[in-house]
Amino acid sequence: MADESPRTHGDAPRATGEPWQWDEGTWRGHVERVRAGRSLVPESWPGGARVAVALSFDSDHETPALRDGEIRPGKLAQGEYGSRVAAPKILRLLDRHSAPATFFMPAVSALLHPEEARAYAAGGHEIGIHGWIHERNMQVPPEAERELQLRSADTLEQITGARPVGIRTPSWDFSDHTLSITREMGLLYDSSLMADDDPYELLAYGEPTGIVEIPVEWIRDDAPYFMMERYAGLRPYTPPRSVLGIWRDEFDQAYREGGVFQLTMHPHFIGHRSRLLVLAELLDHIAAHSGVWFTTHADLARYVAGQAGLAEAPGTTTPSPRTPVHEG
Protein backbone atom coordinates (compact mmCIF):
# COMPACT_ATOMS: atom_id res chain seq x y z
CA MET A 1 0.00 0.00 0.00
CA ALA A 2 1.13 3.53 -0.67
CA ASP A 3 1.67 6.03 2.08
CA GLU A 4 -1.48 8.17 2.07
CA SER A 5 -0.07 10.89 4.36
CA PRO A 6 -0.83 14.48 3.28
CA ARG A 7 1.39 16.02 0.64
CA THR A 8 3.75 18.78 1.72
CA HIS A 9 5.98 21.08 -0.33
CA GLY A 10 4.78 19.53 -3.57
CA ASP A 11 5.55 15.93 -2.60
CA ALA A 12 3.40 13.11 -3.96
CA PRO A 13 2.45 10.13 -1.77
CA ARG A 14 5.51 7.95 -1.29
CA ALA A 15 5.31 4.93 -3.57
CA THR A 16 6.03 1.43 -2.36
CA GLY A 17 5.98 -1.80 -4.33
CA GLU A 18 6.02 -2.15 -8.10
CA PRO A 19 4.28 0.42 -10.30
CA TRP A 20 1.61 -2.11 -11.24
CA GLN A 21 0.80 -2.38 -7.53
CA TRP A 22 0.27 1.36 -6.98
CA ASP A 23 -3.20 2.54 -6.09
CA GLU A 24 -4.79 5.38 -8.01
CA GLY A 25 -3.78 8.00 -5.45
CA THR A 26 -0.13 7.09 -5.97
CA TRP A 27 0.10 7.04 -9.75
CA ARG A 28 -2.22 9.99 -10.14
CA GLY A 29 -0.19 11.95 -7.60
CA HIS A 30 2.99 11.45 -9.57
CA VAL A 31 1.33 12.52 -12.82
CA GLU A 32 -0.30 15.61 -11.31
CA ARG A 33 2.75 16.92 -9.43
CA VAL A 34 3.71 19.10 -12.41
CA ARG A 35 1.27 19.37 -15.27
CA ALA A 36 0.51 21.57 -18.26
CA GLY A 37 -2.21 24.12 -17.68
CA ARG A 38 -3.83 26.49 -20.13
CA SER A 39 -2.13 27.37 -23.38
CA LEU A 40 -0.62 30.84 -23.36
CA VAL A 41 -0.52 31.41 -27.11
CA PRO A 42 -1.92 34.95 -27.49
CA GLU A 43 -4.37 36.15 -30.09
CA SER A 44 -1.61 38.21 -31.68
CA TRP A 45 2.13 38.74 -31.39
CA PRO A 46 3.80 42.15 -30.94
CA GLY A 47 3.70 44.39 -33.98
CA GLY A 48 1.36 42.02 -35.79
CA ALA A 49 4.02 39.33 -36.12
CA ARG A 50 2.91 35.89 -37.26
CA VAL A 51 5.42 33.84 -35.29
CA ALA A 52 7.65 34.20 -32.25
CA VAL A 53 11.21 32.88 -32.62
CA ALA A 54 12.98 32.11 -29.33
CA LEU A 55 16.59 31.06 -29.91
CA SER A 56 18.55 29.71 -26.97
CA PHE A 57 22.07 28.50 -26.30
CA ASP A 58 23.16 26.39 -23.35
CA SER A 59 26.70 27.66 -22.72
CA ASP A 60 27.81 24.58 -20.78
CA HIS A 61 31.43 24.57 -21.98
CA GLU A 62 33.57 22.63 -19.47
CA THR A 63 30.87 22.00 -16.86
CA PRO A 64 29.44 18.63 -18.00
CA ALA A 65 32.94 17.16 -17.91
CA LEU A 66 33.67 18.69 -14.52
CA ARG A 67 30.34 17.45 -13.18
CA ASP A 68 31.31 13.91 -14.15
CA GLY A 69 34.78 14.25 -12.62
CA GLU A 70 36.50 14.34 -16.01
CA ILE A 71 39.45 16.62 -15.36
CA ARG A 72 41.84 15.71 -18.18
CA PRO A 73 42.68 18.37 -20.79
CA GLY A 74 41.10 16.55 -23.75
CA LYS A 75 37.49 16.71 -22.65
CA LEU A 76 37.88 20.15 -21.11
CA ALA A 77 39.34 21.49 -24.36
CA GLN A 78 36.18 20.48 -26.20
CA GLY A 79 34.20 22.65 -23.81
CA GLU A 80 36.73 25.47 -24.00
CA TYR A 81 36.10 25.65 -27.76
CA GLY A 82 32.56 26.73 -27.01
CA SER A 83 33.74 29.86 -25.24
CA ARG A 84 36.98 30.58 -27.11
CA VAL A 85 35.77 30.11 -30.69
CA ALA A 86 32.05 29.48 -30.95
CA ALA A 87 30.48 32.09 -28.69
CA PRO A 88 32.02 35.12 -30.47
CA LYS A 89 30.91 33.75 -33.86
CA ILE A 90 27.39 33.14 -32.55
CA LEU A 91 27.17 36.67 -31.19
CA ARG A 92 28.24 38.12 -34.53
CA LEU A 93 25.65 36.00 -36.36
CA LEU A 94 22.85 37.07 -34.01
CA ASP A 95 23.89 40.69 -34.34
CA ARG A 96 23.71 40.43 -38.11
CA HIS A 97 20.05 39.46 -37.83
CA SER A 98 19.28 41.80 -34.89
CA ALA A 99 18.09 38.64 -33.16
CA PRO A 100 18.15 38.65 -29.35
CA ALA A 101 18.62 35.21 -27.80
CA THR A 102 18.74 33.59 -24.39
CA PHE A 103 21.95 32.04 -23.07
CA PHE A 104 21.45 29.55 -20.25
CA MET A 105 24.79 29.42 -18.47
CA PRO A 106 25.91 27.24 -15.55
CA ALA A 107 27.37 29.47 -12.85
CA VAL A 108 30.74 27.71 -12.97
CA SER A 109 30.86 28.34 -16.72
CA ALA A 110 30.20 32.04 -16.08
CA LEU A 111 32.94 32.12 -13.45
CA LEU A 112 35.37 30.51 -15.88
CA HIS A 113 34.36 32.90 -18.68
CA PRO A 114 33.04 36.12 -17.09
CA GLU A 115 33.83 38.28 -20.12
CA GLU A 116 31.72 35.96 -22.28
CA ALA A 117 28.78 36.28 -19.89
CA ARG A 118 29.14 40.06 -19.90
CA ALA A 119 29.32 40.05 -23.70
CA TYR A 120 25.96 38.32 -23.85
CA ALA A 121 24.43 41.00 -21.64
CA ALA A 122 26.15 43.82 -23.55
CA GLY A 123 24.73 42.44 -26.80
CA GLY A 124 21.17 42.73 -25.50
CA HIS A 125 20.76 39.02 -24.83
CA GLU A 126 19.27 37.32 -21.81
CA ILE A 127 21.18 35.06 -19.41
CA GLY A 128 19.19 32.38 -17.63
CA ILE A 129 19.88 29.92 -14.82
CA HIS A 130 21.31 26.57 -15.90
CA GLY A 131 22.55 25.02 -12.68
CA TRP A 132 25.80 25.46 -10.80
CA ILE A 133 28.09 22.94 -12.51
CA HIS A 134 25.51 21.33 -14.82
CA GLU A 135 24.61 19.01 -11.94
CA ARG A 136 21.94 16.34 -12.33
CA ASN A 137 19.38 17.79 -9.99
CA MET A 138 17.48 14.52 -9.67
CA GLN A 139 20.59 13.02 -8.05
CA VAL A 140 21.19 15.67 -5.38
CA PRO A 141 19.26 16.15 -2.13
CA PRO A 142 16.43 18.72 -2.22
CA GLU A 143 18.29 21.13 0.06
CA ALA A 144 21.35 20.94 -2.21
CA GLU A 145 19.25 21.56 -5.32
CA ARG A 146 17.74 24.63 -3.68
CA GLU A 147 21.09 25.99 -2.53
CA LEU A 148 22.71 25.47 -5.94
CA GLN A 149 19.83 27.15 -7.77
CA LEU A 150 19.93 30.17 -5.47
CA ARG A 151 23.73 30.37 -5.63
CA SER A 152 23.62 30.17 -9.42
CA ALA A 153 21.21 33.11 -9.64
CA ASP A 154 23.38 35.16 -7.26
CA THR A 155 26.53 34.40 -9.25
CA LEU A 156 25.03 35.31 -12.62
CA GLU A 157 23.70 38.55 -11.16
CA GLN A 158 27.10 39.43 -9.69
CA ILE A 159 28.87 38.83 -13.02
CA THR A 160 26.36 40.42 -15.40
CA GLY A 161 24.54 42.94 -13.22
CA ALA A 162 21.12 41.44 -14.06
CA ARG A 163 19.26 38.90 -11.97
CA PRO A 164 17.93 35.96 -14.02
CA VAL A 165 14.16 35.62 -14.31
CA GLY A 166 14.08 32.15 -15.89
CA ILE A 167 15.60 28.72 -15.58
CA ARG A 168 16.46 25.78 -17.78
CA THR A 169 17.45 22.85 -15.64
CA PRO A 170 20.68 21.08 -16.64
CA SER A 171 19.94 18.20 -19.01
CA TRP A 172 16.26 19.20 -18.68
CA ASP A 173 16.10 17.12 -15.50
CA PHE A 174 13.18 18.10 -13.28
CA SER A 175 13.16 16.74 -9.76
CA ASP A 176 10.25 16.40 -7.35
CA HIS A 177 11.30 19.74 -5.86
CA THR A 178 12.33 21.83 -8.86
CA LEU A 179 9.00 23.57 -9.29
CA SER A 180 8.66 24.48 -5.61
CA ILE A 181 12.18 25.98 -5.63
CA THR A 182 11.40 27.92 -8.79
CA ARG A 183 8.20 29.27 -7.21
CA GLU A 184 10.04 30.22 -4.04
CA MET A 185 12.54 32.22 -6.11
CA GLY A 186 9.75 34.07 -7.88
CA LEU A 187 11.01 33.18 -11.34
CA LEU A 188 8.95 34.17 -14.35
CA TYR A 189 9.43 31.06 -16.45
CA ASP A 190 10.91 27.60 -16.85
CA SER A 191 12.19 26.06 -20.08
CA SER A 192 12.80 22.40 -19.31
CA LEU A 193 9.57 20.48 -20.04
CA MET A 194 7.89 19.13 -23.16
CA ALA A 195 4.09 19.07 -22.84
CA ASP A 196 3.38 21.35 -25.82
CA ASP A 197 4.91 23.09 -28.83
CA ASP A 198 3.93 26.50 -27.45
CA PRO A 199 4.05 28.22 -24.04
CA TYR A 200 1.67 27.15 -21.29
CA GLU A 201 1.14 27.77 -17.59
CA LEU A 202 2.55 25.26 -15.14
CA LEU A 203 0.20 23.56 -12.70
CA ALA A 204 1.18 22.07 -9.35
CA TYR A 205 -1.38 19.41 -8.37
CA GLY A 206 -3.94 21.21 -10.49
CA GLU A 207 -3.16 24.63 -9.00
CA PRO A 208 -2.12 27.37 -11.45
CA THR A 209 1.34 28.63 -10.51
CA GLY A 210 1.62 31.76 -12.67
CA ILE A 211 4.87 30.34 -14.07
CA VAL A 212 5.23 30.24 -17.84
CA GLU A 213 6.65 27.11 -19.40
CA ILE A 214 8.52 27.64 -22.68
CA PRO A 215 8.73 24.02 -23.79
CA VAL A 216 11.77 22.37 -25.29
CA GLU A 217 12.07 19.23 -27.40
CA TRP A 218 14.93 16.95 -28.42
CA ILE A 219 13.95 17.48 -32.08
CA ARG A 220 14.82 21.17 -31.64
CA ASP A 221 18.10 20.56 -29.81
CA ASP A 222 21.49 20.20 -31.48
CA ALA A 223 22.90 17.75 -28.91
CA PRO A 224 21.12 14.56 -30.11
CA TYR A 225 22.35 15.19 -33.65
CA PHE A 226 25.91 16.33 -32.94
CA MET A 227 27.05 14.83 -29.63
CA MET A 228 30.16 12.68 -29.67
CA GLU A 229 31.32 10.46 -26.81
CA ARG A 230 34.57 8.66 -27.58
CA TYR A 231 34.06 5.76 -25.17
CA ALA A 232 30.30 5.44 -25.59
CA GLY A 233 27.92 4.84 -28.47
CA LEU A 234 27.09 8.50 -29.06
CA ARG A 235 28.10 9.57 -32.54
CA PRO A 236 27.00 12.46 -34.79
CA TYR A 237 25.26 10.27 -37.36
CA THR A 238 22.96 13.00 -38.74
CA PRO A 239 24.56 15.27 -41.35
CA PRO A 240 24.25 18.97 -40.53
CA ARG A 241 22.25 19.62 -43.71
CA SER A 242 19.67 17.07 -42.60
CA VAL A 243 19.33 18.89 -39.28
CA LEU A 244 18.75 22.11 -41.20
CA GLY A 245 15.82 20.43 -42.97
CA ILE A 246 14.26 19.34 -39.69
CA TRP A 247 14.57 22.74 -38.05
CA ARG A 248 13.36 24.54 -41.15
CA ASP A 249 10.24 22.36 -41.20
CA GLU A 250 9.68 23.03 -37.50
CA PHE A 251 9.84 26.78 -38.11
CA ASP A 252 7.63 26.65 -41.19
CA GLN A 253 4.88 24.83 -39.32
CA ALA A 254 5.12 27.18 -36.33
CA TYR A 255 4.77 30.06 -38.80
CA ARG A 256 1.66 28.51 -40.34
CA GLU A 257 0.12 27.94 -36.91
CA GLY A 258 1.01 31.36 -35.54
CA GLY A 259 2.88 29.85 -32.62
CA VAL A 260 6.42 29.73 -31.24
CA PHE A 261 9.57 28.32 -32.80
CA GLN A 262 11.93 27.57 -29.92
CA LEU A 263 15.42 26.20 -30.56
CA THR A 264 18.08 24.92 -28.15
CA MET A 265 21.75 24.88 -29.12
CA HIS A 266 25.14 24.54 -27.45
CA PRO A 267 28.10 26.67 -28.56
CA HIS A 268 30.53 23.73 -28.42
CA PHE A 269 28.24 21.73 -30.77
CA ILE A 270 26.64 24.25 -33.14
CA GLY A 271 29.69 26.51 -33.26
CA HIS A 272 31.82 24.37 -35.56
CA ARG A 273 32.14 25.60 -39.12
CA SER A 274 29.89 23.17 -40.99
CA ARG A 275 27.22 23.45 -38.30
CA LEU A 276 27.32 27.21 -37.88
CA LEU A 277 26.66 27.46 -41.62
CA VAL A 278 23.46 25.52 -40.97
CA LEU A 279 22.39 27.98 -38.27
CA ALA A 280 23.24 30.90 -40.56
CA GLU A 281 21.11 29.44 -43.37
CA LEU A 282 18.27 28.75 -40.93
CA LEU A 283 18.31 32.36 -39.74
CA ASP A 284 18.37 33.58 -43.35
CA HIS A 285 15.33 31.39 -44.04
CA ILE A 286 13.48 32.71 -40.99
CA ALA A 287 14.32 36.35 -41.69
CA ALA A 288 13.05 36.00 -45.26
CA HIS A 289 9.53 35.63 -43.87
CA SER A 290 7.40 38.65 -43.04
CA GLY A 291 6.21 39.16 -39.48
CA VAL A 292 8.90 37.33 -37.49
CA TRP A 293 9.38 38.37 -33.86
CA PHE A 294 12.84 37.38 -32.63
CA THR A 295 12.63 37.41 -28.85
CA THR A 296 14.36 36.27 -25.71
CA HIS A 297 12.69 33.66 -23.56
CA ALA A 298 12.13 36.30 -20.87
CA ASP A 299 10.38 38.74 -23.21
CA LEU A 300 8.33 35.90 -24.67
CA ALA A 301 7.26 34.82 -21.19
CA ARG A 302 6.47 38.40 -20.16
CA TYR A 303 4.34 38.94 -23.24
CA VAL A 304 2.27 35.76 -23.03
CA ALA A 305 1.85 36.16 -19.27
CA GLY A 306 0.65 39.72 -19.72
CA GLN A 307 -1.74 38.77 -22.51
CA ALA A 308 -3.16 35.94 -20.39
CA GLY A 309 -3.57 38.19 -17.34
CA LEU A 310 -1.11 36.32 -15.13
CA ALA A 311 -0.84 39.29 -12.79
CA GLU A 312 0.94 37.19 -10.19
CA ALA A 313 3.75 36.39 -12.60
CA PRO A 314 6.84 38.49 -11.79
CA GLY A 315 8.16 40.98 -14.31
CA THR A 316 5.15 40.94 -16.63
CA THR A 317 5.95 43.94 -18.80
CA THR A 318 5.77 44.65 -22.48
CA PRO A 319 8.69 43.41 -24.61
CA SER A 320 11.72 45.65 -24.67
CA PRO A 321 12.49 47.79 -27.75
CA ARG A 322 15.41 45.56 -28.68
CA THR A 323 13.13 42.77 -29.91
CA PRO A 324 12.11 44.05 -33.37
CA VAL A 325 9.64 42.41 -35.70
CA HIS A 326 11.37 41.39 -38.92
CA GLU A 327 9.39 42.22 -41.99
CA GLY A 328 11.25 39.90 -44.30
N, C-alpha and C positions, 0 to 999 in steps of 0.2 A: 504493500500500500504506500501511496505517496504521502509525504508530510503535508497536511492540510493547514498548517499554521498560517496566520495572516502574512501577507506580503509586506515587506518593508524596503524602502529605498530602491524600488523597482525590481526586487527579487521575485522570481516565480517560485511556486512550491518546489521543494527539493525532490528530485526524482530518485526513486530507488527501483531496482529490478531492471529488466530489459524493456526497451521502448514498447514492445508489443504488450507488455503488462501494465503500462501506465493507464491510469483512469483519465477521464476526459478533463478533469481539472488540471492535471499535470501537463498533458500535451497541448491543451488549449492555452495554458499559462505561458508556455514557452513561445508559442506562435504569437501571442498578443503582447509580449513584452515590448517589442518595437514593431510598429506596423505603419503602413502607408495610409495617410488620411486623405483629405480632399486634394484634388489636383489644383495647382496654383498657376496653371497657364492662363494668362490674362486675355481679355478680349482683344487687346491691341498692344503692340510693343512701342517703345518710345520713338517719336518721330514718324510713326506710321510704318516702321520696319516690318518685314514679313517673317523674319527669323532672328533669334538671338544666338550668337556664336560665343561660347564660353571656352576659350582655350586654357589649358592648365599644364603645368610642368612640375613634376615631383623632383626637386633638386636634391636627390639622396646622396649622390657622390660617394664618399667613402663609407657612409654610415651602415649600409647593409652588411658589408664585410666586417666592420668593427663590431656590430651587434653579434655576429656569429663567431667572434673571436679570431677572425682571419686578419693577422697583423703583418703578413709578409708583403713586400713591396709590389708584387705582381698584381694582386687583386686590388690593392689600394690605388695603384696607378690607373686602373680602369675607371675608378671613380673620380680620380683627379682630373681625368680628361674632361669630364662633364663640366667642371668649373673652369679649367684652364683654357679649353678650346671651344667647347660647345656653347656655353652660356653667352659669351660675347656675340657669337654668330646669331644665336636665337634672338637676342635683344635687337640686333641690327635688322633682322628679318621682320620682327614685329613692328619696329619703328617705321619700316618702309611702308607697311600697310596701315599705320596708325591704329594698331590693334592692341589694346590693353589685354593683359593676361593675368592669370593667378599662378604664383609660384608657391607650392607647398614645400616647406623647407624644414627638415629636422634641425633642432636647435644646435646639435653638435656640428652639423654641416655649416650652419651660419657662423658658428664660432671659428671654424676652420677657414671660412671664406667670407669674412665680414664685408669686404669691399664689394663682393658679388651681391650680397643681400642688399647693401645700400644702393647698388646700381639698379636693382629691380625697382626699389622704391623711387629712386630719382627718375626712372623712365616712366613713371605713372602706373606701375603695375602693383598688384596686390600681393602680399605675402601672408600665407595661411599656416596654421599649425599642422605639423606632420610628425609629431612625436619628438622624443628627446634624441635617441640614437637609432631611430627606425625600429624600436623595440616591438615585439609581438605582444600587443596588450592583452591578448587572451591567455598569455602565459605568465603574467605578473600579477601579484596580489592587488586587490582593488585599491588599497591605500597607496601602493606604488604607482598605479596607473594615474590616480588623481594627482599625486605629487609631480609626476613627470609631465603631465599635461599642463599644469599650472606653471611649472618651471620653464617649460618650452615657450609659453606665451610671454612670460616675463623676459626671457632672453631675447626673443625676436623683437619685442618692444624696445629693449635697451639698445639693440644694434641698429634698428631702423628708425626708431622714433615713433612708430605707429603700432598700436596694440592690435593683434589679429582679432577678427570678428568671426572667423570660420575655421573649421578643422576638416582635414582628411586624415583618417587614421592610417598609420603605416600598414602597408599591404592590404588595406581596406578591411582589416580585422575589426570586429565590433564586439566587445565583451558584454557581459551581463550588466556592466556598470558604466559603460561609455556614455550612454545617453544621459544618465543622471549627473555625471560629471560635467557634461556639456551644458546641461541646463543650469547647474550651479554656477558655472562661469558666465552665464548670460550671453552665450555665443548666438550669433544670428543664424548660422547655417552649418550643416554637415554635408560632406560630399564623399560618402563611403559606401552607400547602399545602392541597391539595384532593383527597386520595385516598380520603376516606370522609366519611360524615355525622357520625361519632362519633370520639372520641379513639383514637389508635393509637400504637404505638412506632415511632420512626424507625429505619430500617436504613441503614447505610453499607456498600455493597458486600456486602450480606447479613449484616453484623455488627450485632447489636442494640446500640443506643447508650445505652439508658436514658433517652432524651429523649422526652417526651410531645409528640405533635402534636395540637393542638386545631384541627381543620381549619376553614377558611373556605370561602366560596362567593360568587360574584357575585350569586346569587339572594338571599342574605341580607346584602346590602350596599346601603346607601342611594345610594352614588355613581352606579351605572349608571342609576338611575331619576331622580336629581335633579341631576346635574351639568350645568352650563351653561358653554359656552365661546363667547364672543362672536364670535371670528374663526375658529371651527372648526364642525364639524357637530354637536357635542354639544348636545343640547337636552333638557330634562326633559319628554319626551313622555308619560310614564306618570303619570296622576293619583294623588295621594297615597292616595286611598281604594282604588285598585287595588293599590297596594303593601301596604296593610293586609291585603287579602285573601290575597295571596301569603304574607306572613309569618305570618298566622294559620293558614293551611294547613300551613306548615312546622312550626309549633309543635304543632298538633294531631296530626300524624303522628309527630313525635318523642315525644309523650305516649303515643300508642298503642303505640309500639315500646319504650318505656322507655329512650330514649336521651338525647341532648343536643340542646338547641336553642341554637345559637350565632348571635349577630347582631352585625354590624359596622355602626357608624354614625359619622358625622362631625358634630361640633357645628355647623359652618357650613353643613351641608346639612339635617340633621334638625331643627335648632333653630328654624327659621322656623315661624310660627304654625300654618299649615295642616298642616304636617308633624309638629310636636310633638303636635298633637291625635291624629294617627295613632299615634304611639308611646304616648301616654297610653291610648288605647283598646286597643292591643295588650296593654299591661301589665294593664289591667283584665281583659281576656279571660284572660290567663295566670293571674292571681291568683284568678280565680273557680274554678279547678280545684283539687281537693284534691291534696296531695302534690307540691307544686312546690318544688324546691330552687334558689333564686336563689344564685348563687355567682360568685366571681371566677374568672378563668382559672387563677390560681395555686392556689386551693383545689381547683378541679376537677382540675388536674394532680396535685396532692399526693394527692388521694383515689384517683384511678384508679391512680396509680403504687404507692401503698401496697397497694391491693387486689390488684394484679398481682404484688406482690413485687419491684418494681424497687428493690432495696436500694441500688443504685449511684446512683439518681437523687437529686440534692441536695434537701434540704428536704422529704422525704416525711413529713409529719406529718398528723394528723387535721385536718379543717376547723376554722377558728376559730369561736368562738361567735357571731360577727356574721353568720353565713350561715344564717338560720333556714329551716326548712321551712314553706312556706305551706300552710295546711290548706283554703284556699278559703272 
